[in-house]
Amino acid sequence: MANIPTLAAELRSAWAAQARANPVIALGLAGTSLALLCLVIASVYSAVSNGNQTNLGYAFIGGTAGFVTTSLGALLAVALTSISTRTQDSMLGFAAGMMLAASAFSLILPGLAAAETIFGNAPAAALTVVIGLGLGVLLMLGLDYFTPHEHESTGPCGPDCVRLNRVWLFVLAIALHNIPEGMAIGVSFAHGDMTVGLPLTSAIAIQDIPEGLAVALALRAIGQSMLRSVLIAAASGLMEPIGALLGIGISSGFAIAYPVSLGLAAGAMIFVVSHEVIPETHRNGHQTPATVGLMVGFAVMMFLDTALG
């Protein structure tokens, strides 16, 4: 069983080794991360100095809502001391369906509309959003390369991750994909449009509940105390308000940055659904209930997008 200090030490050692072995990728990821951080700081400063705190506040509240519902899911583990793997896979499938629908209806379609307003023609608008999708995939590939995790088909991935317990890999995967979820929330509020931001935030917040529960129960299964399991599961949701600030920072620059950012957030979310969430739901042979859950989640998100938009 790995404890938190041991896990952190192993991650630091693994990341350092990975960076030494792949300096170009490491420098690229570090440079991108630094640029995004600077953009976020500059955007927050610009919003505050220009009196445009409203959208910034919406984005932060939306990201915080994801953290709160993740924590709520983690707290449910106190009442549900055990839950079947089949049910967990179905719930995660439901979450994956909501994420896919949110990517399509709350990110890609508004991105296409915004880009067409800028360029005046559909092909240029589509190319703009496609570029954003590509950037989102590249960002997640970089994070995927340096973050230990595990897949059903290929086994452990990332730096020295074979040394880490499978449950810790799952926890890291959940924390990883909370970043693009938060980014999506931040981008959706960049123009203060409630018809874009509200349904997307609602969908992500709802699907964070089963994720928080799944993480807490998984940690309990490897012997962590109830309190530690709940706290760690809740902490995984902290990536969402951080991601929200990142998302609104990216999209608050030039006009073209808004549709590109919508595409980036969508690309990142679709990547993690295909790369992390769906393989996890199929790992235990529960493909059918997980797929049914995905379809139900997709339908629920479509309804939310229509009803709230």
ZALUMZA-31133 format. One record per residue: x, y, z of N, C-alpha, C in turn; residue in one letter. Coordinates in steps of 0.1 Angstrom, whole numbers, padded with zeros to 4 digits, always signed. Layout:
// ZALUMZA-31133
XYZXYZXYZA ...
***
This chain:
// ZALUMZA-31133
+0008-0012+0000+0000+0000+0000+0009+0012+0000M +0006+0022-0009+0014+0034-0009+0008+0045-0001A +0016+0052+0007+0011+0063+0014+0014+0076+0007N +0009+0087+0011+0010+0100+0004+0024+0104+0002I +0033+0105+0012+0047+0109+0010+0054+0100+0001P +0052+0087+0002+0059+0078-0007+0055+0080-0021T +0041+0081-0023+0036+0084-0037+0042+0096-0043L +0042+0107-0035+0048+0120-0040+0063+0118-0044A +0070+0111-0035+0084+0109-0038+0086+0101-0051A +0078+0091-0053+0079+0083-0065+0076+0091-0077E +0066+0099-0076+0062+0107-0088+0073+0117-0091L +0079+0124-0081+0090+0133-0084+0101+0126-0091R +0105+0115-0086+0116+0107-0092+0113+0103-0106S +0100+0098-0108+0096+0093-0121+0096+0105-0131A +0090+0117-0127+0090+0128-0136+0104+0133-0140W +0113+0133-0130+0126+0138-0133+0133+0128-0143A +0131+0115-0141+0137+0106-0150+0131+0107-0164A +0118+0109-0165+0112+0111-0178+0116+0123-0185Q +0118+0134-0177+0123+0147-0183+0137+0145-0188A +0146+0138-0181+0159+0136-0186+0160+0128-0198R +0151+0118-0199+0151+0109-0211+0144+0116-0223A +0135+0125-0221+0128+0132-0232+0129+0147-0230N +0140+0153-0231+0141+0167-0228+0133+0176-0237P +0132+0173-0250+0124+0181-0259+0109+0182-0255V +0103+0170-0252+0089+0169-0248+0088+0177-0235I +0097+0174-0225+0096+0181-0212+0097+0196-0213A +0106+0201-0222+0107+0216-0224+0095+0221-0230L +0089+0214-0240+0077+0218-0247+0065+0219-0237G +0064+0209-0229+0053+0209-0219+0055+0220-0208L +0067+0221-0204+0070+0231-0194+0068+0245-0200A +0072+0248-0212+0070+0260-0218+0055+0264-0220G +0048+0253-0225+0033+0255-0227+0026+0259-0213T +0030+0251-0203+0024+0253-0190+0027+0267-0185S +0040+0272-0187+0044+0285-0182+0036+0296-0190L +0035+0294-0203+0027+0304-0211+0013+0305-0207A +0007+0293-0204-0007+0293-0200-0008+0300-0186L +0001+0297-0177+0001+0303-0164+0002+0318-0165L +0011+0323-0173+0013+0338-0175+0000+0344-0181C -0006+0336-0190-0019+0341-0197-0030+0342-0186L -0031+0332-0178-0041+0333-0167-0039+0345-0158V -0026+0347-0154-0023+0358-0145-0026+0371-0151I -0022+0373-0164-0025+0385-0171-0040+0387-0173A -0047+0377-0176-0061+0378-0178-0069+0382-0165S -0065+0376-0154-0071+0379-0141-0068+0394-0138V -0056+0398-0140-0052+0412-0138-0060+0421-0147Y -0062+0418-0160-0069+0426-0169-0084+0427-0165S -0089+0415-0161-0103+0415-0157-0106+0424-0145A -0097+0423-0135-0098+0431-0123-0096+0446-0126V -0085+0449-0133-0082+0463-0135-0092+0470-0144S -0099+0463-0153-0109+0469-0162-0123+0468-0157N -0124+0463-0145-0138+0462-0139-0146+0451-0145G -0140+0442-0151-0148+0431-0158-0146+0418-0149N -0149+0419-0136-0148+0407-0128-0160+0398-0129Q -0170+0402-0135-0182+0393-0136-0180+0380-0142T -0174+0380-0154-0172+0367-0161-0161+0359-0154N -0151+0366-0148-0141+0359-0140-0148+0352-0128L -0157+0359-0122-0164+0354-0110-0173+0342-0114G -0180+0343-0126-0188+0332-0130-0179+0319-0133Y -0168+0321-0139-0159+0310-0142-0154+0303-0129A -0150+0312-0119-0145+0306-0107-0156+0299-0099F -0168+0305-0099-0179+0298-0092-0183+0285-0099I -0183+0285-0112-0185+0273-0120-0175+0262-0117G -0162+0266-0116-0152+0256-0113-0153+0251-0099G -0157+0260-0090-0159+0257-0076-0171+0247-0074T -0181+0249-0083-0193+0240-0082-0188+0226-0085A -0179+0224-0094-0173+0211-0097-0166+0205-0085G -0158+0213-0078-0151+0209-0066-0161+0205-0056F -0172+0213-0054-0182+0210-0043-0189+0197-0046V -0193+0194-0059-0200+0182-0062-0191+0170-0061T -0178+0172-0065-0169+0161-0063-0168+0157-0048T -0167+0168-0039-0167+0165-0025-0180+0159-0020S -0191+0163-0026-0204+0156-0022-0204+0141-0025L -0198+0138-0037-0197+0124-0041-0188+0117-0031G -0177+0123-0027-0168+0117-0018-0175+0114-0004A -0183+0124+0000-0190+0122+0013-0200+0111+0012L -0206+0108+0000-0215+0097-0001-0209+0084+0003L -0196+0083+0001-0189+0071+0005-0190+0067+0020A -0193+0078+0028-0195+0075+0042-0207+0067+0044V -0218+0070+0037-0230+0062+0038-0230+0049+0030A -0224+0050+0018-0223+0038+0010-0209+0031+0012L -0208+0023+0022-0195+0017+0026-0190+0008+0014T -0199+0003+0006-0195-0005-0005-0205-0003-0017S -0201-0004-0029-0209-0003-0040-0203-0012-0051I -0212-0019-0058-0207-0029-0068-0199-0022-0079S -0189-0030-0084-0181-0025-0095-0190-0022-0107T -0200-0030-0109-0210-0028-0121-0216-0014-0119R -0221-0011-0107-0227+0002-0105-0217+0013-0108T -0205+0012-0103-0195+0022-0105-0192+0024-0120Q -0191+0013-0127-0188+0014-0141-0200+0021-0149D -0212+0018-0144-0224+0024-0150-0224+0039-0148S -0221+0043-0135-0220+0057-0132-0210+0065-0139M -0198+0058-0141-0187+0065-0148-0191+0066-0163L -0198+0055-0168-0203+0056-0182-0212+0068-0184G -0221+0070-0174-0230+0081-0174-0223+0094-0175F -0212+0095-0167-0204+0107-0167-0197+0109-0180A -0192+0098-0186-0186+0100-0199-0196+0105-0210A -0208+0100-0209-0218+0104-0219-0221+0119-0218G -0222+0124-0205-0224+0138-0203-0213+0146-0208M -0200+0141-0206-0189+0149-0211-0188+0150-0226M -0192+0139-0233-0192+0139-0247-0202+0148-0253L -0214+0148-0247-0225+0157-0252-0221+0171-0249A -0215+0174-0237-0211+0187-0234-0201+0192-0244A -0191+0184-0248-0181+0187-0257-0188+0191-0271S -0198+0184-0275-0204+0187-0288-0213+0199-0287A -0223+0199-0278-0233+0209-0278-0230+0222-0271F -0221+0221-0261-0218+0233-0253-0204+0239-0256S -0196+0232-0264-0183+0237-0268-0181+0238-0283L -0182+0227-0290-0179+0227-0304-0189+0235-0312I -0202+0233-0310-0212+0241-0318-0212+0256-0315L -0211+0260-0302-0209+0275-0300-0196+0280-0305P -0185+0272-0305-0172+0275-0311-0174+0278-0326G -0181+0269-0333-0183+0271-0347-0191+0284-0350L -0201+0286-0342-0209+0298-0344-0201+0311-0342A -0193+0311-0331-0184+0323-0328-0174+0325-0339A -0168+0314-0344-0158+0315-0355-0164+0320-0368A -0176+0315-0371-0183+0320-0383-0186+0335-0383E -0190+0339-0371-0192+0354-0369-0180+0362-0372T -0168+0356-0368-0155+0364-0370-0151+0363-0385I -0152+0351-0391-0146+0350-0405-0157+0351-0416F -0170+0349-0412-0180+0350-0422-0182+0338-0431G -0175+0328-0429-0177+0316-0438-0174+0303-0430N -0182+0293-0433-0182+0280-0425-0168+0273-0426A -0162+0271-0437-0149+0264-0438-0138+0270-0428P -0137+0283-0428-0127+0289-0419-0131+0287-0405A -0144+0288-0402-0149+0285-0388-0146+0271-0384A -0148+0262-0393-0145+0248-0389-0130+0246-0387A -0122+0252-0395-0108+0250-0394-0103+0256-0381L -0109+0267-0377-0105+0273-0364-0107+0264-0352T -0119+0258-0352-0123+0249-0341-0115+0236-0342V -0112+0232-0354-0103+0220-0355-0089+0222-0350V -0084+0234-0352-0071+0238-0346-0072+0237-0331I -0082+0242-0326-0084+0242-0311-0085+0228-0306G -0092+0219-0313-0093+0205-0310-0079+0199-0309L -0071+0202-0320-0058+0196-0320-0049+0201-0309G -0050+0214-0305-0042+0219-0294-0046+0212-0281L -0059+0209-0279-0064+0202-0267-0059+0188-0266G -0058+0182-0278-0053+0168-0278-0038+0168-0275V -0030+0178-0281-0016+0179-0278-0013+0182-0264L -0021+0190-0258-0019+0193-0243-0021+0181-0235L -0032+0173-0238-0035+0161-0230-0025+0150-0233M -0019+0150-0245-0009+0140-0248+0004+0142-0239L +0007+0155-0238+0018+0159-0230+0016+0155-0215G +0005+0158-0210+0001+0155-0196+0001+0140-0195L -0005+0133-0204-0006+0118-0204+0008+0112-0204D +0017+0118-0211+0031+0112-0212+0038+0113-0199Y +0035+0123-0191+0042+0125-0178+0034+0122-0166F +0022+0117-0167+0014+0113-0156+0012+0098-0155T +0016+0092-0144+0014+0077-0143-0001+0074-0143P -0005+0064-0151-0019+0059-0151-0019+0046-0157H -0030+0040-0159-0031+0026-0164-0043+0024-0173E -0041+0016-0184-0052+0013-0193-0054-0002-0194H -0066-0006-0197-0069-0020-0198-0062-0027-0208E -0060-0021-0220-0054-0028-0232-0039-0027-0231S -0033-0017-0226-0019-0015-0227-0012-0016-0213T -0020-0016-0203-0014-0017-0189-0009-0004-0185G +0001-0004-0176+0007+0009-0170+0013+0018-0181P +0011+0031-0179+0016+0041-0189+0022+0052-0181C +0032+0059-0187+0038+0070-0181+0050+0066-0173G +0056+0075-0166+0069+0073-0160+0069+0064-0148P +0076+0052-0149+0077+0043-0138+0064+0040-0130D +0053+0040-0138+0040+0039-0131+0038+0024-0127C +0046+0015-0131+0044+0001-0127+0045+0000-0112V +0053+0009-0106+0055+0008-0091+0043+0013-0083R +0033+0019-0090+0022+0025-0082+0010+0016-0082L +0003+0016-0071-0009+0008-0070-0019+0012-0081N -0027+0002-0086-0036+0005-0096-0047+0016-0092R -0051+0015-0079-0060+0025-0075-0055+0039-0075V -0042+0041-0071-0036+0054-0072-0035+0059-0086W -0033+0050-0096-0033+0054-0110-0047+0059-0114L -0057+0053-0109-0071+0057-0112-0073+0071-0106F -0069+0073-0094-0071+0086-0087-0064+0097-0095V -0051+0094-0100-0044+0104-0108-0051+0107-0121L -0057+0096-0127-0064+0098-0139-0076+0107-0137A -0083+0105-0126-0095+0114-0124-0091+0128-0122I -0080+0130-0114-0075+0144-0111-0070+0150-0124A -0064+0142-0133-0059+0147-0146-0071+0152-0154L -0082+0144-0155-0092+0149-0164-0101+0159-0158H -0099+0163-0146-0107+0174-0140-0101+0187-0145N -0089+0187-0151-0083+0200-0156-0091+0204-0168I -0093+0196-0179-0100+0201-0190-0115+0203-0187P -0121+0196-0177-0134+0199-0173-0135+0214-0168E -0125+0217-0159-0125+0231-0154-0122+0241-0165G -0114+0237-0174-0111+0246-0186-0124+0249-0194M -0131+0238-0196-0144+0239-0203-0153+0249-0197A -0154+0248-0183-0163+0257-0176-0158+0272-0177I -0145+0274-0176-0140+0287-0177-0142+0293-0191G -0140+0285-0201-0142+0290-0215-0156+0293-0218V -0165+0285-0212-0180+0287-0215-0185+0300-0209S -0178+0305-0199-0182+0318-0193-0174+0330-0197F -0166+0328-0207-0157+0339-0212-0164+0351-0217A -0176+0348-0223-0184+0360-0228-0196+0363-0220H -0196+0356-0208-0208+0359-0199-0221+0354-0204G -0221+0344-0213-0233+0338-0219-0238+0327-0210D -0249+0329-0203-0254+0319-0195-0260+0307-0203M -0264+0309-0215-0269+0298-0223-0258+0288-0227T -0246+0292-0226-0234+0283-0229-0229+0278-0215V -0227+0287-0206-0220+0283-0193-0229+0275-0184G -0241+0278-0183-0250+0272-0173-0252+0257-0176L -0256+0253-0188-0258+0239-0190-0245+0231-0189P -0234+0236-0194-0221+0229-0194-0217+0227-0179L -0218+0238-0171-0214+0237-0157-0223+0227-0150T -0236+0227-0153-0245+0218-0147-0241+0203-0150S -0238+0201-0162-0235+0187-0167-0222+0182-0160A -0212+0191-0160-0199+0187-0154-0201+0185-0139I -0208+0194-0132-0210+0193-0118-0218+0180-0114A -0228+0176-0122-0236+0164-0120-0227+0152-0121I -0219+0151-0132-0211+0139-0134-0199+0138-0124Q -0196+0149-0117-0185+0149-0107-0189+0141-0095D -0202+0140-0092-0206+0133-0081-0202+0118-0081I -0205+0110-0092-0201+0096-0092-0186+0095-0092P -0179+0105-0098-0164+0104-0098-0158+0105-0084E -0164+0115-0076-0159+0116-0062-0162+0104-0054G -0174+0098-0056-0177+0086-0049-0168+0074-0053L -0165+0073-0066-0157+0062-0071-0143+0063-0065A -0137+0075-0065-0124+0077-0059-0123+0073-0045V -0133+0078-0037-0133+0075-0023-0135+0061-0020A -0143+0054-0027-0145+0039-0025-0133+0031-0029L -0126+0036-0040-0114+0029-0044-0103+0030-0034A -0102+0042-0028-0092+0043-0017-0095+0035-0005L -0108+0035-0001-0112+0026+0010-0109+0012+0007R -0110+0008-0005-0107-0007-0009-0093-0011-0007A -0084-0001-0007-0069-0005-0005-0065-0001+0010I -0075+0001+0019-0071+0002+0033-0069+0016+0038G -0072+0027+0030-0071+0040+0035-0083+0043+0045Q -0081+0051+0054-0091+0054+0064-0103+0062+0057S -0115+0062+0063-0126+0069+0057-0123+0084+0055M -0117+0090+0065-0115+0104+0065-0105+0107+0054L -0094+0100+0053-0083+0102+0043-0089+0100+0029R -0097+0089+0027-0103+0086+0014-0112+0098+0009S -0120+0103+0019-0129+0114+0015-0121+0127+0012V -0111+0130+0020-0103+0142+0017-0095+0141+0004L -0090+0130+0001-0082+0128-0012-0092+0129-0023I -0103+0123-0022-0113+0123-0033-0118+0137-0036A -0121+0145-0025-0125+0158-0026-0114+0167-0032A -0101+0165-0028-0090+0173-0033-0088+0171-0048A -0092+0159-0053-0091+0158-0068-0099+0168-0075S -0110+0173-0069-0118+0183-0075-0113+0197-0075G -0102+0199-0068-0096+0212-0068-0090+0216-0081L -0088+0206-0090-0083+0209-0103-0093+0217-0111M -0106+0216-0108-0116+0223-0116-0116+0238-0115E -0116+0244-0103-0115+0259-0103-0102+0264-0108P -0091+0256-0107-0078+0260-0113-0080+0260-0128I -0086+0249-0133-0088+0247-0147-0097+0258-0153G -0107+0262-0145-0116+0273-0149-0109+0286-0151A -0100+0289-0142-0092+0302-0144-0083+0301-0156L -0078+0289-0158-0070+0286-0170-0078+0288-0183L -0090+0282-0183-0098+0283-0195-0102+0298-0198G -0107+0305-0188-0111+0319-0191-0099+0327-0195I -0087+0324-0189-0075+0331-0193-0071+0329-0208G -0072+0317-0212-0069+0314-0226-0079+0321-0236I -0091+0322-0232-0102+0327-0242-0104+0342-0240S -0097+0349-0231-0101+0363-0229-0092+0372-0237S -0083+0367-0246-0075+0376-0254-0081+0381-0266G -0075+0377-0278-0081+0381-0291-0094+0374-0293F -0102+0380-0302-0115+0374-0305-0114+0360-0310A -0104+0357-0318-0103+0343-0323-0099+0333-0312I -0094+0338-0301-0090+0329-0290-0103+0322-0284A -0114+0329-0285-0126+0323-0279-0130+0310-0286Y -0132+0310-0299-0136+0297-0306-0124+0287-0305P -0112+0291-0306-0101+0282-0305-0101+0275-0291V -0104+0283-0281-0104+0278-0267-0115+0268-0265S -0127+0271-0271-0138+0262-0270-0134+0248-0276L -0127+0249-0288-0122+0237-0294-0112+0230-0286G -0103+0237-0280-0093+0232-0271-0099+0224-0259L -0108+0230-0253-0115+0224-0241-0122+0211-0246A -0129+0212-0257-0136+0200-0262-0127+0189-0266A -0115+0193-0273-0106+0182-0276-0100+0176-0264G -0097+0183-0254-0092+0178-0241-0102+0168-0235A -0114+0173-0234-0124+0164-0228-0127+0151-0235M -0128+0152-0249-0130+0140-0257-0118+0131-0255I -0106+0136-0255-0094+0128-0253-0095+0120-0240F -0098+0127-0229-0098+0119-0216-0110+0109-0215V -0121+0112-0222-0132+0103-0222-0128+0090-0229V -0121+0091-0241-0117+0080-0248-0105+0073-0242S -0096+0081-0237-0083+0076-0232-0083+0070-0218H -0092+0076-0209-0092+0073-0195-0105+0067-0190E -0116+0074-0193-0129+0071-0186-0135+0058-0192V -0137+0057-0206-0143+0046-0212-0135+0033-0209I -0121+0033-0211-0114+0021-0208-0116+0016-0194P -0117+0026-0184-0119+0022-0170-0132+0016-0168E -0143+0020-0175-0156+0014-0173-0157+0000-0180T -0148-0003-0189-0148-0016-0196-0138-0026-0190H -0131-0021-0180-0120-0029-0175-0125-0042-0168R -0137-0041-0162-0142-0053-0154-0152-0061-0161N -0153-0059-0174-0163-0067-0182-0177-0062-0181G -0179-0049-0178-0192-0044-0177-0195-0034-0188H -0191-0038-0200-0192-0029-0212-0207-0025-0214Q -0216-0034-0213-0230-0031-0217-0236-0021-0207T -0236-0023-0194-0242-0013-0185-0234+0000-0186P -0221+0000-0189-0214+0012-0190-0218+0020-0203A -0220+0012-0213-0225+0019-0226-0239+0024-0225T -0247+0017-0218-0261+0022-0215-0260+0034-0207V -0252+0034-0197-0250+0046-0189-0245+0058-0197G -0236+0055-0206-0231+0066-0215-0242+0072-0223L -0250+0063-0229-0261+0068-0237-0271+0077-0229M -0274+0072-0217-0283+0079-0208-0277+0093-0205V -0264+0093-0201-0257+0105-0198-0257+0115-0210G -0255+0110-0222-0255+0118-0234-0269+0125-0236F -0280+0116-0234-0293+0121-0235-0297+0132-0225A -0292+0129-0212-0295+0139-0202-0288+0152-0205V -0276+0152-0210-0269+0164-0213-0275+0172-0224M -0280+0165-0234-0287+0171-0245-0300+0178-0240M -0307+0172-0230-0319+0178-0224-0315+0190-0217F -0304+0189-0208-0300+0201-0201-0296+0212-0210L -0289+0209-0220-0285+0219-0230-0296+0227-0236D -0307+0219-0239-0319+0224-0246-0327+0232-0235T -0329+0226-0224-0338+0232-0214-0332+0245-0208A -0319+0244-0205-0312+0256-0199-0307+0266-0209L -0306+0262-0222-0300+0270-0232-0310+0278-0240G 
***
